[in-house]
């Protein structure tokens, strides 16, 4: 029997100035009874900085990259699952938009693709160590912690990158389910194919075809997680040609079949997906209200 645990995930709003850098800021709190640990896996995602109140969480990749416990753990942009093992934990996470990667980290994203890194070891993340040391106070205080986190990032001087506007345009285009091919992405962004390939590797970590496949896959995975009654066939993104194509993607991105995924105990990944969808819907509703008020 898996250990009894309580897990909450909350995505937070922060300064509009930080939204260009972050896809989301979240707080995860895990309480595992009797000092035990829980195991789970996280889905493919953008790069993430995780600030842990205590070094209680460790991770490993499919290729055998292992990250021991740290109060500053970093996962690069991912096209594969990551396995995690943790006891009771409070963790702030910053999900980094590709513009945030080039602006705040300034290293080629493909060098960190599908990698786990200790931020207290890799010099690329040295500038975030002061936050890891000071984020948490003697007692849990989410409002004060969020304020310290936001103030810290607002005070960072970003690296200059002449392609930030194009990176932003690619990121927005990838979220559009109507963009199903690299050709369509090139046309939407208005740049050359070779230029797009190089830009995606440097800022996103992967070539555009992989990014489009990952977006399509994650839309399907999210639909299934939010409503398992759909079954997999009902959760498939419209751009899939057939179920066999989806199963191949599932093996590529998650290292298992859809059936194996459905049978696994997922104490962390399911609350995270549910909360991310809730937060995304909240933001979309807020934007709609602003547009309605402005007459757009």
Secondary structure, 3 states (H helix, E strand, C coil): CCCCEEEEEEEECCCHHHCCCEEEEEEEEEEEHHHCCEEEEECCCCCEEEEECCCCEEEEECCCCEECCCCEEEECCCCCCEEEEECCEEEEEEEECHHHHHHHHCCCHHHHCCCEEECCCCHHHHHHHHHHHHCCCCCCCHHHHHHHHHHHHHCCCCCCCCCHHHHHHHHHHHCCCCCCCHHHHHHHHCCCHHHHHHHHHHHCCCCHHHHHHHHHHHHHHHHHHHCHHHHHHHHCCCCCCCHHHHHHHHHHHHCCCHHHHHHCCCCCHHHHHHHHHHHHHHHHHHHHHHHHHHCC
